[in-house]
């Protein structure tokens, strides 16, 4: 009986959040090391299926850098870096597109279906949704830096996403955009997810990572910060507390918040059902960032 009562209490606690987020969009980004753990991926997708079943409208965005790197290496292509950023030539783009759309995306769609959900891959080989432009940076002298077929998201096919989500189907989007000429562009998955969240007016943007959140001291787990504001995040980036690979993720999150996304969450995909714990409980488990 005690076990049954505990279950009921959990459901009652979740009910408030289920009501609050019904019919709201939430963009979930899955990538990095999180994609390398099959059991973690299955649990995360089970959470996404649950979210759709109780009325949320999840949009799943994924990268796949490690899988792409392996395929590029197998093809005998030497990586080229410009100002610390990977250059994407046509052959590398072809490999990246194949890995993201034909391997990772199809696998995620199939896994969602095996867990009772409905899903569809929306990408350049099926139904393009992400619109983009070529990304050009500047060096210290103000000269343009050519990164090849690297881009950023400038727009989305909102009509397609709305139609899919309203039909009870979970859209799965690889981080490949289409430029105005119809060519493909390799896009950073974090920035792609943030752009989609901003353009669709998402209630939440969730980064499923391989770390529990943002720490004030990486060597001390007790310094995990559960709640941060945009201003505080900018201070932590400036003083080096938020560093290396977490910087572009957090900067993408801040950009999304500035244009109306409700909250951004950074959580550990390896914690069982971390997505549900963060969204549908009174006490989350990762770091949430708000305006």
N, C-alpha and C positions, 0 to 999 in steps of 0.2 A: 504493500500500500504506500509506504514512504517513497519508493521509487516512482510510483505512478503520480503521486502528488508533486514530486520534483519535476517530472516531465510537464505536468500541467502548468506549473509556475513558469517554466521556460517558455511555453507557448503563449502564456498571458503577457509576459514581458516582451516577446517578439511582436505581439499583435499591434501594439502602438506604432512600432516602426514599419510594419507591413502596411498599415493604413496610411502612414505619412508618405511612404515612397511609392504607393500604388500609381501606376501609369507614368512614373518618372523614369527618365533615361539615366542609366549609369554605364559609363565606359570603363571596361576592365582591360588593362594591358597585361599580357602575359608574355614573358620573354626572358632572355638571359639564361642564367643557370637554372631558373625555375622550370624551363622547358626540358631540361636534361634529366629530370626525375619523373619517370612515368607515373608512379603512384601519387605524387604530389599533383601532377597535371590532372589525373582522374578525379581527385578530391576537389580540386578547384573548379573543374567543369561540372561536378555534381552540385556545387554551390551555385554556379551560374544557372543551371537547370532549375534549381529551387527558386531562385530569384524570379525567373520568368514565370514559374508556376503560381507564385503568390502575387503576381501583378506588376512587377517591375519590368522595365524594358532594357535588358542588358545588351550591350554591343561589345563583342570581344575583339580586341586588336592584338596582334602578335608580331614579334620579330623572329629572329632565329640566327643571330650572329655567329654562334659557335658552329651550328650545322653548315652555314654558308662558308665559314673559314675552312672547315674540313673538306668540303667539296671543291673549293678553290685550290687548296693544297693538292688534292688528288688529281686535279687537272694540270698540275705543274705550273700554275701561275704564281709568280713572285708578287707578294703584296707590295704596293707602292703607297707611300705616305707623303702628303703635302701639308706642311705646317702642323704635323701631328695628326692629321685626319686621313683616313683611307681614301685613296683615289679609286673610283669605280669606272673601269673601262667597259666597252660593250660586252666583252666575253664574261667579265665578272658579273655584270648586270644580268646577262642571260642565265648564269648559274644561280644567282640570288633569286631571280624570279621563279625559276624552276623549283628550287628548294622551298621557298616560301609558299608558293601556290599549289604545287603538285604534291609536295610531301607533307609539310607541317600543317597547312590549312586543311587539306583533305583528312589528315589524321584527326585533327581537333573536331571537325564536323562529324566524323564517324564515331568518335568517343562520346560526343554529346548525344548522338542518336542511340547508342547502346545503353545510355543511362536514362532513356525515356524522354529526352528532349527532341526538339526539332531545330535544325540548323542548316544554314546555307553559306557557302563561301562566296564572298563578293570581291572579285579581283579582276585583273586585266585579262585573264583567260576566260572569264565567265561574264560577269556584270561589273564593269569598272564603277567605283564609287568615289575614290579619292582623286581629286584634281590637284595638280601641283605645278610648280615652276622649278627651274634649275637653281640650285643654291650656289651663290658665288660669294666668297668672303674676301676680305681685304687684308693685305699684310701690313707690317708696321709703317710702310711708306705710302699706304693708301692704294697700292696696286692690287688689281683683282687676282684672286687665287682660283684657279680652275680645278674643281674636284671631279670632273667628268660627269657621269650620269647620276649625280647626287642631287636630291631635290628636297622641297618642303611642301607641305599641304597648304593650298590656297583656298580650296573649296571642297564641298562634298555633294553628292547626289542625295539631298535630303528626302526627296520624294521616294526614292528606293528604300532608304533606311526606315522611313516612317511606315511604308507599306509592309515591309518585312516584319518589323517589330509588332505592328498592330495585328498581324496575322498569327502571332504567337510563335514566331520563328526567331531564333537567335542568329544574327549576322556575325560572321567571322571574317575579319579583314586583315590580310597581310599588309605589311608596311611598304607597298609599292603604289606609287601614284602615276597618273597619266598627265603628260604635259599638253599644252594647247595644240601641238602638232600630232598628237596621238602616240608619242613615244613614252616609254616607261622610265620611271625615276626611282632610285633606291632612296627611301626615306627612313630616318631614325625613328624607331617604333615609339619611343617615349614622346617625341615631339608630334608624331602623327596622332597618337591617342589624345594628347592635350588639344590639338587642333580640332579633332572630331568632337570632343567634349564641349569645346567652346562653340562650335558651329551648330551643334544639335541642341544646345541649351541644356546640357546634362546636369542633373542634381548632384552627381558624384563622379569623380574620376579616381579609379583605384589602380595603383601600380602593385602588381604581384611580383615581389622581388625575392631574392635569396637572403635578405637581411630583415630583421624585425621592424626596422624603421630608422629614425635618425637618432644618433647618439651624440651626447656632448663629449664623450670620451669613448672611442671605439674599443678600448681595452677593458672598459667597465660596463657590463650589461645593465647595471642599475641606473645608468645615465640616459636610458632610453627616454625620449621626450614624447609624451602622448599627445600634446597639443601645441601647435605653433601658429603664429600669425605670419602674414606675408612680410611685414617689416622685420620680424625676428629672424626669419629665414634669410633675408638679404644680409642681415648683420652676421649670421653664421657663415654665409658664403664668403663675405668680405674678410672675416678673421681666420678663415681656413678650417673651421670646424666641420663644415660641409665641404668635402673635397672630392677630387678624382671623379670616378664614374657617377657619383651621386649628384654632382653639380648640374649636368644637363637635365637629369630627371626632375630635380627640384625647380630649376629655372622654367622648364616646360609647365610644371604644376603652377607656378606663380603666374605665368602668362595666362593660363586657363582661368585662374581665379579672378584675375584683373578684368576679364571680359564676361564674368557672370556665372561661371561654374560654382555650385554651392560649396562643395568641400572636396579636398583631395586627400586620399589615404595611401600610405606606403606601408605594406604589410608583408609578412613572410609567408610565401606560398607553401613552405614545408611544414607549417603548423597545421594540423588537421582542421579543415573547415574554417580557416582563418578569415575567409571572405564573409561568411555568415556571422562569425563572432564580432567582426568589426562593424557590420552594418545593422544587425538585428539584435544587439544586446546593449544594455545600459553602459557597460564598460568595454571599450574597444581594446584591441591588443597591439595595434601598431602606432604609427604617428599620423595624426590628422592635421591638415593645414587649412586654415581659413583666412579670409580677408581681414 
